[in-house]
Amino acid sequence: MSKKLVFIIGMVILLAALGLTLVLLRREAPVTASALPELPPVEYLINYRGEEFAGLASVTVRNDKGEFSIVPGDPPSVSGWESLITSTYPLSRILDVCAGLISQSVVAEDAADLSIYGLDRGRARVEIKTNRGDETTLYVGNEAPDKSSVYARLEGSSQVHQVGKWDTDNLLLGLFDFVDKEVSPPLSNDESGSFEFSEITLGGTVRPDGLIRVVPAGPEEAAVKSRISSLYRIVSPVEESLNIDKGLPILQAIPNIQADAVIARVSRPEDLAPYGLDKPYSTAAVSGTLGQGLGGFALRASRADADGNVYIYREGSELVYQVAASKLAWLTTSWWDLMDKMIILPFIDEVARVEVTGPRRRAAFDLSGQEDELKVEAEGVVLNTDDFRKFYQTLLGAIYDEYAEEKIPAASAPVLEIVYHYRNGQTTDRVSFYPAGSRRVLSSLNGRRPFYTYEAYVEWVFNGLDSILQGKKVQPYL
């Protein structure tokens, strides 16, 4: 190896050693607490946190939404509203801020025009008193350009501070912001969604026919299986079954109403008049237990305004609420909306005999056996069971299509009658159809109030009757 190459290698090693030495020498000593930069002291606009102040005695807030006085405690409350306040966290935040409000910066030492900052009157004026007797008044002004802070000052001073918006937002709230917006109790306290009641009534000026009353079916009635619904019954102003799929959800909208806003506190019946609740447009009342032991209640509701909002009041309460009409399915519902439109639905295995009678045709079908063993005879002839089931499906297809004001004329004869006799001795059911014109018939179950049914149903029954008696295929109605 040449001397020149050895020299070069030696120089590289020497330079590397020198570089490493410099790195080690330039290492900083470990940072100690004394070496940390000092943080600037916290500047308070208000500071009553010291023990010498003995805590806050009261805080009174005045803003565009009104005035309220907070009484410190655990939890805090509002004077005169102790039984109504349910949201106490904002009250606690207000007390905490009034005990110590940090100033982010001083914007103006001596502002000549406080209105520039919204501090001539202030969006909120907060009077603070300590248990030691100290008093001060805080003014909260406009939002600062950074959108995260607002302007503030103390009474008697024109020094303008910038404070955290999050600290002062609660000072702009009103009394009703601290009140629970639950208008009616929830449907149930468990996951079953149980809906238990002794009676539900719907009334108000929107229902000229009078109160709608719905009750659970009695044990004997619930055992009768010749109705599509045997769980609940409408008993006034008509006697009909409640539609489980359409009517029951309307009633289930009465519990668990959450208001969009609290509008007013009332103490006398006449206080309800400005909200249209002295003579309510609609009412709803639930009697008995609701869900897990919750008691009944009654509601009054106004007509919806142009914006689709309704004033609502729970009897015995002190508050008037505002709720979107879209949340109140029961607001304008009628008994026609609630009732089951299927006229009758006897189970085929529980029927002993079906009689179908018209002006020129009559047939009686005797049934025995059940399910796959079902046997059907007409005038001693055994019929095809599958074809008869289709015809029976047609018989059950009778529905109330339209509401009818007219009554059945005394001298009118039915154009079709279907009579069901039951194997267990249950009372016979008779469905009668009378001519009404305009391609409609008046249909009545057991002589009760009639409703309109489309005439096409009657024609379909007689077509099916002819087919089943002639051994032809039957097309079920609709």
C-alpha positions as CSV (number, residue, x, y, z in Angstrom):
1,M,0.0,0.0,0.0
2,S,1.4,3.4,-1.0
3,K,2.2,6.0,1.6
4,K,-0.3,8.4,0.0
5,L,-3.2,5.9,0.4
6,V,-2.3,5.3,4.0
7,F,-2.2,9.0,4.6
8,I,-5.7,9.5,3.1
9,I,-7.2,6.7,5.2
10,G,-5.7,8.1,8.4
11,M,-7.1,11.6,7.7
12,V,-10.6,10.1,7.2
13,I,-10.4,8.3,10.5
14,L,-9.1,11.4,12.3
15,L,-11.9,13.6,10.9
16,A,-14.5,11.1,11.9
17,A,-13.2,11.0,15.4
18,L,-13.1,14.8,15.6
19,G,-16.8,14.9,14.4
20,L,-17.9,12.4,17.0
21,T,-16.1,14.4,19.7
22,L,-17.8,17.6,18.7
23,V,-21.3,16.0,18.7
24,L,-20.7,14.6,22.3
25,L,-19.4,18.0,23.5
26,R,-22.4,19.8,22.1
27,R,-25.0,17.7,23.8
28,E,-27.3,19.8,26.1
29,A,-27.7,19.0,29.7
30,P,-31.0,17.5,30.8
31,V,-33.9,20.0,31.0
32,T,-34.8,20.7,34.6
33,A,-37.9,22.4,36.0
34,S,-35.9,25.6,36.6
35,A,-34.9,25.6,33.0
36,L,-38.5,25.6,31.6
37,P,-39.8,28.9,30.3
38,E,-42.1,30.7,32.7
39,L,-45.8,30.8,31.6
40,P,-47.5,34.2,31.8
41,P,-49.7,34.6,34.8
42,V,-53.4,34.0,34.3
43,E,-55.3,37.2,34.1
44,Y,-58.9,37.1,35.6
45,L,-61.6,39.5,34.7
46,I,-63.5,38.1,37.7
47,N,-61.9,36.1,40.5
48,Y,-63.9,35.0,43.5
49,R,-62.3,31.7,43.9
50,G,-60.4,32.5,47.1
51,E,-61.6,31.2,50.5
52,E,-62.0,34.8,51.7
53,F,-65.0,35.2,49.5
54,A,-66.8,32.2,51.0
55,G,-68.3,31.2,47.7
56,L,-71.1,32.7,45.6
57,A,-74.4,33.7,47.2
58,S,-76.4,34.3,44.0
59,V,-76.1,35.0,40.3
60,T,-78.8,36.9,38.4
61,V,-78.8,36.8,34.6
62,R,-80.6,39.3,32.4
63,N,-80.7,38.9,28.6
64,D,-83.0,39.0,25.6
65,K,-84.8,35.8,26.9
66,G,-85.6,37.3,30.3
67,E,-84.2,37.1,33.8
68,F,-83.4,34.4,36.3
69,S,-81.5,34.0,39.5
70,I,-79.4,31.0,40.2
71,V,-79.2,29.7,43.8
72,P,-75.9,27.8,44.4
73,G,-76.2,24.3,45.7
74,D,-75.8,20.6,44.8
75,P,-77.4,20.7,42.4
76,P,-78.0,24.4,41.7
77,S,-81.5,25.7,41.1
78,V,-83.4,28.7,39.9
79,S,-85.3,30.8,42.4
80,G,-89.0,30.1,41.9
81,W,-88.4,27.3,39.4
82,E,-87.1,24.6,41.8
83,S,-89.6,22.0,40.7
84,L,-89.3,22.6,37.0
85,I,-85.5,22.8,36.3
86,T,-84.0,19.5,35.2
87,S,-80.9,20.6,33.2
88,T,-78.5,21.7,35.9
89,Y,-75.2,21.4,34.2
90,P,-75.5,24.8,32.4
91,L,-76.3,26.4,35.8
92,S,-73.2,24.9,37.3
93,R,-71.1,26.2,34.4
94,I,-72.6,29.7,34.9
95,L,-71.6,29.6,38.6
96,D,-68.1,28.4,37.8
97,V,-67.6,31.2,35.2
98,C,-68.9,33.8,37.6
99,A,-66.5,32.6,40.3
100,G,-63.5,32.9,37.9
101,L,-63.7,34.3,34.4
102,I,-60.3,34.4,32.6
103,S,-59.5,37.4,30.4
104,Q,-57.7,36.4,27.2
105,S,-56.6,39.9,26.4
106,V,-57.5,43.6,27.0
107,V,-58.8,45.0,23.7
108,A,-59.3,48.6,24.9
109,E,-58.1,50.2,28.1
110,D,-60.6,53.0,28.0
111,A,-63.2,52.5,25.2
112,A,-64.8,55.8,24.2
113,D,-67.7,54.0,22.5
114,L,-68.8,50.8,24.2
115,S,-71.5,50.1,21.6
116,I,-68.8,49.1,19.2
117,Y,-68.3,46.0,21.3
118,G,-72.0,45.5,22.2
119,L,-71.1,46.5,25.7
120,D,-73.2,49.7,26.1
121,R,-76.1,47.5,27.2
122,G,-74.7,44.1,26.7
123,R,-76.3,40.9,25.3
124,A,-76.2,39.6,28.9
125,R,-76.0,41.5,32.2
126,V,-74.9,39.3,35.1
127,E,-75.1,40.4,38.7
128,I,-72.8,38.4,41.0
129,K,-72.8,38.4,44.8
130,T,-70.5,36.5,47.1
131,N,-71.2,35.3,50.6
132,R,-68.7,37.9,51.9
133,G,-70.8,40.7,50.5
134,D,-68.8,41.4,47.3
135,E,-70.9,42.5,44.3
136,T,-70.0,43.0,40.7
137,T,-71.9,43.1,37.4
138,L,-70.5,41.5,34.2
139,Y,-71.6,42.7,30.7
140,V,-71.3,40.3,27.8
141,G,-71.1,41.9,24.4
142,N,-70.6,40.9,20.7
143,E,-68.7,38.0,19.3
144,A,-65.1,38.9,18.4
145,P,-63.8,38.4,14.8
146,D,-62.0,35.2,15.8
147,K,-65.5,33.6,16.4
148,S,-64.1,31.8,19.5
149,S,-64.3,34.7,21.9
150,V,-66.6,37.6,22.9
151,Y,-66.1,41.1,24.4
152,A,-66.8,41.7,28.1
153,R,-66.5,44.4,30.8
154,L,-67.4,45.0,34.4
155,E,-69.9,47.7,35.4
156,G,-68.3,51.1,36.0
157,S,-65.4,50.3,33.8
158,S,-64.7,51.0,30.1
159,Q,-61.9,48.5,29.9
160,V,-62.9,46.0,27.3
161,H,-61.7,42.4,27.6
162,Q,-61.8,39.4,25.2
163,V,-63.1,36.2,27.0
164,G,-63.8,32.7,25.8
165,K,-67.1,32.3,24.0
166,W,-67.5,28.8,25.5
167,D,-67.4,30.4,29.0
168,T,-70.2,32.9,28.2
169,D,-72.6,30.9,25.9
170,N,-74.7,29.8,28.9
171,L,-75.2,33.4,30.0
172,L,-77.3,33.9,26.8
173,L,-79.7,31.1,27.7
174,G,-83.2,31.6,29.0
175,L,-85.2,29.9,31.7
176,F,-86.9,27.5,29.3
177,D,-83.6,26.2,28.1
178,F,-83.1,24.6,31.6
179,V,-86.6,22.9,31.6
180,D,-87.3,19.3,30.6
181,K,-89.1,19.2,27.2
182,E,-90.9,15.9,28.0
183,V,-94.6,16.6,27.4
184,S,-95.9,13.1,28.1
185,P,-94.2,10.1,29.7
186,P,-92.6,7.4,27.6
187,L,-94.5,4.4,26.3
188,S,-92.6,1.9,28.5
189,N,-89.6,1.6,30.8
190,D,-88.6,-1.8,29.3
191,E,-87.7,-3.1,25.9
192,S,-91.1,-4.9,25.4
193,G,-92.8,-1.8,24.2
194,S,-95.9,-2.7,26.2
195,F,-98.8,-0.4,25.9
196,E,-101.2,-0.9,28.8
197,F,-104.2,1.4,29.5
198,S,-107.8,1.2,30.8
199,E,-109.0,3.9,28.3
200,I,-107.8,6.4,25.8
201,T,-110.0,9.3,24.7
202,L,-109.6,11.7,21.9
203,G,-111.6,14.9,21.8
204,G,-111.5,18.6,21.0
205,T,-113.3,20.9,18.5
206,V,-111.7,18.9,15.6
207,R,-114.1,16.0,16.5
208,P,-117.7,17.1,16.0
209,D,-118.9,13.5,16.5
210,G,-117.8,13.7,20.2
211,L,-115.2,11.9,22.2
212,I,-113.5,8.9,20.6
213,R,-113.1,6.2,23.3
214,V,-110.8,3.2,23.0
215,V,-110.6,0.4,25.6
216,P,-109.0,-3.0,25.8
217,A,-111.2,-5.9,24.9
218,G,-112.6,-7.8,27.9
219,P,-111.6,-11.5,28.5
220,E,-114.7,-12.8,26.9
221,E,-114.5,-10.6,23.9
222,A,-110.8,-11.3,23.5
223,A,-111.6,-15.0,23.3
224,V,-113.9,-14.4,20.3
225,K,-111.8,-14.9,17.2
226,S,-114.3,-13.7,14.6
227,R,-112.8,-10.2,14.4
228,I,-109.5,-9.2,12.9
229,S,-108.6,-7.3,16.1
230,S,-109.7,-8.4,19.5
231,L,-107.1,-6.5,21.6
232,Y,-108.7,-3.0,21.6
233,R,-112.2,-1.7,20.8
234,I,-113.6,1.7,19.8
235,V,-116.7,2.1,22.0
236,S,-117.6,5.7,21.1
237,P,-118.9,7.2,19.0
238,V,-119.1,3.9,17.1
239,E,-118.5,0.3,18.3
240,E,-115.8,-1.2,16.1
241,S,-112.5,-2.9,16.4
242,L,-109.3,-0.9,16.5
243,N,-107.0,-1.5,13.5
244,I,-103.8,-2.9,15.0
245,D,-101.6,-2.0,12.0
246,K,-102.9,1.6,11.4
247,G,-104.9,2.6,14.4
248,L,-102.7,1.4,17.3
249,P,-99.6,3.3,16.1
250,I,-101.6,6.5,16.2
251,L,-102.5,5.9,19.8
252,Q,-98.9,4.9,20.6
253,A,-97.8,8.4,19.5
254,I,-99.6,9.9,22.5
255,P,-97.0,8.9,25.0
256,N,-93.3,10.0,24.8
257,I,-93.9,13.4,23.2
258,Q,-90.8,15.5,23.3
259,A,-91.3,19.2,22.7
260,D,-89.3,21.3,20.3
261,A,-89.5,24.3,22.7
262,V,-91.0,25.5,26.0
263,I,-93.1,28.6,25.3
264,A,-94.6,29.8,28.6
265,R,-95.3,29.1,32.2
266,V,-98.9,29.3,33.3
267,S,-100.6,29.3,36.6
268,R,-104.3,29.9,35.8
269,P,-106.8,28.4,33.3
270,E,-107.2,31.8,31.6
271,D,-103.4,31.8,30.9
272,L,-104.0,29.1,28.3
273,A,-106.3,31.3,26.1
274,P,-103.5,33.1,24.2
275,Y,-102.3,29.7,22.9
276,G,-105.7,28.4,21.9
277,L,-105.7,25.9,24.7
278,D,-108.7,27.2,26.7
279,K,-111.0,25.6,24.1
280,P,-108.5,23.1,22.6
281,Y,-108.6,22.0,19.0
282,S,-107.6,18.5,20.0
283,T,-107.3,16.5,23.2
284,A,-105.9,13.2,24.2
285,A,-106.1,11.4,27.5
286,V,-104.7,8.1,28.7
287,S,-106.2,6.4,31.8
288,G,-104.8,3.6,33.8
289,T,-101.2,2.4,33.8
290,L,-98.8,3.1,31.0
291,G,-95.9,0.8,30.5
292,Q,-94.2,0.0,33.8
293,G,-96.6,1.6,36.3
294,L,-96.6,5.1,34.9
295,G,-99.8,6.9,35.6
296,G,-102.3,8.4,33.1
297,F,-102.3,11.9,31.8
298,A,-104.3,14.3,29.6
299,L,-103.1,16.7,26.9
300,R,-104.5,19.8,25.1
301,A,-103.3,20.8,21.7
302,S,-104.0,23.9,19.5
303,R,-104.6,24.0,15.8
304,A,-101.3,24.0,13.8
305,D,-100.1,27.4,12.7
306,A,-98.8,28.4,9.3
307,D,-95.4,26.9,10.1
308,G,-96.9,23.6,11.1
309,N,-96.3,24.1,14.9
310,V,-98.8,23.3,17.7
311,Y,-99.0,24.5,21.2
312,I,-99.5,21.7,23.7
313,Y,-100.2,21.5,27.4
314,R,-100.3,18.6,29.9
315,E,-103.1,18.9,32.4
316,G,-101.8,19.7,35.9
317,S,-98.5,21.1,34.6
318,E,-97.2,24.7,34.5
319,L,-95.8,24.8,31.0
320,V,-97.0,25.3,27.5
321,Y,-94.8,23.6,24.9
322,Q,-94.4,23.9,21.1
323,V,-94.3,20.7,19.0
324,A,-94.3,20.1,15.3
325,A,-97.8,18.9,14.2
326,S,-96.0,16.1,12.3
327,K,-95.1,14.5,15.6
328,L,-98.7,14.3,16.7
329,A,-100.3,11.6,14.6
330,W,-103.4,11.8,16.8
331,L,-104.0,15.5,16.4
332,T,-106.7,15.3,13.7
333,T,-107.3,11.6,13.5
334,S,-111.0,10.5,13.4
335,W,-112.6,7.3,14.6
336,W,-112.8,6.3,10.9
337,D,-109.0,6.5,10.7
338,L,-108.6,4.2,13.8
339,M,-111.2,1.6,13.1
340,D,-110.6,-1.7,11.4
341,K,-112.1,-1.7,7.9
342,M,-112.2,-5.5,7.6
343,I,-115.8,-6.4,8.4
344,I,-115.2,-9.9,9.8
345,L,-112.6,-12.6,9.8
346,P,-113.8,-15.9,11.3
347,F,-111.2,-18.7,11.3
348,I,-112.3,-21.4,8.8
349,D,-111.6,-24.2,11.3
350,E,-113.9,-22.7,13.8
351,V,-116.9,-22.3,11.5
352,A,-119.6,-25.0,11.4
353,R,-121.8,-23.6,8.7
354,V,-121.7,-20.7,6.2
355,E,-124.9,-19.5,4.5
356,V,-124.8,-17.3,1.4
357,T,-128.1,-15.8,0.4
358,G,-129.2,-13.4,-2.4
359,P,-132.4,-12.5,-4.1
360,R,-132.3,-15.5,-6.5
361,R,-129.5,-17.7,-5.1
362,R,-128.9,-19.4,-1.8
363,A,-126.3,-22.0,-0.6
364,A,-125.3,-23.4,2.7
365,F,-121.9,-25.0,3.4
366,D,-121.3,-27.4,6.3
367,L,-117.7,-27.6,7.5
368,S,-116.1,-30.3,9.7
369,G,-112.5,-31.3,10.5
370,Q,-109.6,-29.0,10.6
371,E,-106.6,-28.0,8.5
372,D,-105.7,-30.8,6.1
373,E,-108.7,-32.8,7.4
374,L,-111.2,-30.0,6.6
375,K,-114.4,-31.4,4.8
376,V,-116.9,-29.1,3.1
377,E,-120.4,-30.3,2.0
378,A,-123.2,-28.4,0.1
379,E,-126.5,-30.1,-0.1
380,G,-124.9,-33.5,0.6
381,V,-122.2,-33.0,-2.0
382,V,-118.5,-33.0,-0.9
383,L,-116.7,-30.1,-2.4
384,N,-113.1,-29.6,-3.4
385,T,-111.5,-28.2,-0.3
386,D,-108.9,-26.1,-2.1
387,D,-111.6,-24.5,-4.2
388,F,-113.8,-23.8,-1.2
389,R,-110.8,-22.1,0.6
390,K,-110.5,-19.7,-2.3
391,F,-114.2,-19.0,-2.1
392,Y,-114.0,-18.5,1.6
393,Q,-111.2,-16.1,1.1
394,T,-113.6,-14.1,-1.1
395,L,-116.2,-14.1,1.7
396,L,-113.6,-12.6,4.1
397,G,-112.6,-10.0,1.6
398,A,-115.5,-7.7,2.6
399,I,-114.3,-4.4,3.8
400,Y,-115.8,-1.0,4.7
401,D,-114.6,1.1,1.8
402,E,-116.1,4.5,2.7
403,Y,-117.8,6.3,5.5
404,A,-121.6,6.5,5.2
405,E,-123.9,9.0,6.7
406,E,-127.1,7.4,5.5
407,K,-129.0,4.7,7.3
408,I,-130.5,1.5,5.9
409,P,-134.0,2.1,4.7
410,A,-136.6,0.2,6.8
411,A,-138.2,-1.4,3.7
412,S,-134.9,-2.3,2.0
413,A,-134.1,-6.0,1.4
414,P,-130.4,-7.2,1.3
415,V,-128.8,-8.0,-2.0
416,L,-126.5,-10.4,-0.2
417,E,-126.3,-11.9,3.3
418,I,-123.5,-14.1,4.7
419,V,-124.2,-15.9,8.0
420,Y,-121.5,-17.6,10.0
421,H,-122.4,-20.4,12.5
422,Y,-119.7,-21.5,14.9
423,R,-118.7,-24.9,16.3
424,N,-118.2,-23.6,19.8
425,G,-121.7,-22.2,20.1
426,Q,-120.6,-18.6,19.8
427,T,-123.2,-16.1,18.7
428,T,-124.0,-16.2,15.0
429,D,-122.5,-13.4,12.9
430,R,-124.5,-11.9,10.0
431,V,-123.1,-9.6,7.4
432,S,-125.8,-7.9,5.3
433,F,-125.4,-5.8,2.1
434,Y,-128.1,-3.3,0.9
435,P,-128.4,-1.4,-2.3
436,A,-127.1,2.2,-2.1
437,G,-126.6,3.3,-5.7
438,S,-123.4,4.7,-7.3
439,R,-121.9,1.2,-7.6
440,R,-121.9,0.9,-3.8
441,V,-123.8,-1.1,-1.2
442,L,-124.4,-0.4,2.5
443,S,-122.7,-3.1,4.6
444,S,-123.7,-3.9,8.2
445,L,-122.4,-6.4,10.7
446,N,-125.1,-7.8,13.0
447,G,-127.4,-4.8,12.3
448,R,-124.9,-2.2,13.4
449,R,-124.1,1.1,11.8
450,P,-123.6,0.6,8.1
451,F,-120.7,1.7,5.9
452,Y,-120.2,1.7,2.1
453,T,-118.7,-1.3,0.4
454,Y,-118.0,-1.4,-3.4
455,E,-120.7,-3.3,-5.3
456,A,-118.1,-5.2,-7.1
457,Y,-117.6,-7.3,-4.0
458,V,-121.2,-8.6,-4.1
459,E,-120.9,-9.5,-7.8
460,W,-117.6,-11.4,-7.1
461,V,-119.3,-13.4,-4.3
462,F,-122.1,-14.6,-6.5
463,N,-119.6,-15.4,-9.3
464,G,-117.6,-17.4,-6.9
465,L,-120.7,-19.1,-5.5
466,D,-121.7,-20.2,-9.0
467,S,-118.2,-21.6,-9.7
468,I,-117.9,-23.6,-6.4
469,L,-121.3,-25.2,-6.9
470,Q,-120.6,-26.1,-10.5
471,G,-117.2,-27.5,-9.7
472,K,-115.3,-24.8,-11.5
473,K,-112.1,-23.0,-10.4
474,V,-112.6,-20.1,-8.1
475,Q,-110.8,-16.7,-8.3
476,P,-110.5,-15.1,-4.8
477,Y,-111.7,-11.5,-4.5
478,L,-108.8,-9.1,-5.1
